[in-house]
Amino acid sequence: MNQYSQSAVPRTAYQKIWESHAVSGDPRSRALIYIDLHLVHEVTSPQAFAGLRSEHRSVRRPDLTLAVMDHTVPTWERSRPTPDLVAAEQLRQLADNCRAAAVPLLDLHHQRQGIVHVIGPELGLIQPGMTVVCGDSHTSTLGAFGALAFGIGTSEVEQVLASQCLWQAPVPTLEIRVEGELPLGVTAKDMALAIIGRVGVAGAQGTVVEYTGSAIRSLSMEGRLTVCNLTIEAGARAGLISPDETTVEYLRGRAGSRSGRDFDRAAQAWLDFATEDGARFDRTVVLQAAELVPHVTWGTNPGMVAAVTGHVPRVRDFASEAEREQAARALDYMGLQEGTAIEEIFIDRVFIGSCTNGRLEDLRAAAAIAAGGRVNPRVRAMVVPGSQAVKRAAEAEGLNRIFTAAGFEWREPGCSMCLGMNPDVLAPGERCASTSNRNFEGRQGAGGRTHLVSPPMAAAAALHGHFVDVRTLQPAPLAGGAEAAT
Amino acid sequence: MNAFTIHQGLCATLSRDDVDTDQIIPKQFLKRTDRNDYGDACFFAWRYDENGQPRPDFELNEPIYRGATILIAGRNFGCGSSREHAVWALAGMGFAVVIAPSFADIFTANSLQNGLLPVRLESVSVSRLRERAARGGYHITVDLQRQEVRDDDGLVATFAVDPFGRDCLLSGRDPIAMALSESDAIGAFESRRPDWLPHTDGPGIV
């Protein structure tokens, strides 16, 4: 029995993690919270390391810190130095900072390099009950393990480097319950887009989300990572899923996990962090999985979603003046006419990858649609694995050959065209079906137009040159088991 | 940390909801490694045309807002990416206060860390301020001590702010120094951490 199971009031996983990490202060208002793992990348860390130097401070726990190069790295040619000298200098500074502070670094040529939110799970470094931060908003991804994981700014990165702690206040909880079974062709991505469409891009602001319900329980760890990844797009800093057997089995045998009897002991401790029956959430939203369909965003934030069988909305149908103005601006930026059928939107580019959908399961789902087909001659399509481990596993299954035979580019891992900090960008006016997480103006390149979709929907759009309902297609059976990338 | 107690300044409006940090500071400016000189890049794509000339149809380019230090913004300001560069850019453009019906969580935290005060007011109050600001030459006082926004015509609106952030701003205290002053408690906590927790210098990681 641990301290929680003795508690009279049933608790949520969030409450247990919060209370077990308060170092000092008042856990009911403002406490200093211990951080179990700090992930670092090149874009949001240089000013933090510089701040430490100027104050003559050091990194308290390099052994609880891991750095990786992902945001600006080229995904094509890596044998020569990147021609982007500003990006190269930023990468060099990360390497120097890590060397000086003895922080482990997965650099450009490391066999474990990949997107920061993809490599943490692969290495088994994210475990239930942990607190995890990173100078990146999509750190919410890692809540899939029943950890409290959230994005922070550079000043807070500096704070964690120096003290391994953060000043935090407890926040209300929002339960998002998805019951039932997802229909064929409808993915975790569609579930997440439906949730954002329902809750709104600010709807979960100021809360920690916990995803519950049978449809969430049925998701693999990779699907859970996709759902938690998009929590930030509904405004919540963190989203988590209570740990269960799926979580434990994913962690078995990973580098960061203990082995033998120590593993069983850890697994019991992990499961003790699960939300207890009868625990109360401050608010609850319920969705039925059976009603979900493949989604496509039509606008300039992830809440502007439509069913693939639906239409671009009419401005006059929005309730308030502010919403009508916002919709009109979005349609103008996106170059779309009101009332256009989603399936009649033609695309120029396809991007399959990112911390949202760059894992093995995502690539399998896309490959099953791409197999035997041919990318439409008007479309340029690229597949960017989330990590070197994903890339190796996909190649071992022959997914790369399926993609390249169909005319997709098969590239090196990184954030790539999710945010276009490397050469992978849209040209002004280009329209992209993207498995990433943000369709903000200019996100994938100045003037570029992004439609967020699931991996199979992106693959189908690549073949047809426009959006098609993936439920009407017959995915090819692929070889390979259900094991995640290791 | 920069202290903040009271600020008087000219208001400018940006009348749209859900302004994300990609708009406040586009990604091409995130490759630099310092904290300064992001002001010219703030709202880059909205502010300048393809030739680098100011777009006349962008609100903040209107001459009546020249020299503004208080931004009246829409709901969910600063959503999206955690990039603190967004706060550095707003401060670099001259802003000391942003007033909105709501702010994204990470943006709020980043603002407080940099002495840019996020003032959350009810939509009605924000609309009233916006109407007055749009006429030009509208100056207000933002008083953090009293948690109050005031103008010369008798408008008074009180706002809530995170008490810890408020204390840090009023005193100019450094949250990192405050954390480090708890090093005994941190050390004691570390000695109690379960042994199954992972380490990044363990076998098979790097």
Interface residues (C-beta under 8 A of the other chain):
Chain A: V23 S24 S29 R30 L32 Y34 D36 L37 V43 T44 P46 Q47 A50 E55 R57 R60 P62 D63 L64 T65 L66 H71 T72 D84 V86 A87 E89 Q90 Q93 V103 P104 L105 L106 H110 R112 L123 G124 L125 Q127 M130 G135 D136 S137 G151 I152 G153 T154 S155 E156 E158 Q159 A162 S163 Q164 C165 L166 W167 A169 V201 A202 Q205 G206 I232 G235 A236 R237 A255 G256 S257 R258 D262 R265 A266 A269 N301 A322 E325 Q326 R329 L419 G420 M421 R438 F440 E441 G442 R443 A446
Chain B: R16 D17 D18 D20 D22 Q23 P26 K27 Q28 L30 K31 R32 T33 D34 R35 A45 G74 R75 N76 C79 G80 S81 S82 R83 E84 V87 S102 A104 D105 I106 A109 N110 Q113 N114 D162 P163 F164 P175 I176 M178 A179 L180 E182 S183 A185 I186 F189 E190 R193 P194 W196 L197 P198 H199 T200 D201 G202 P203 G204 I205 V206
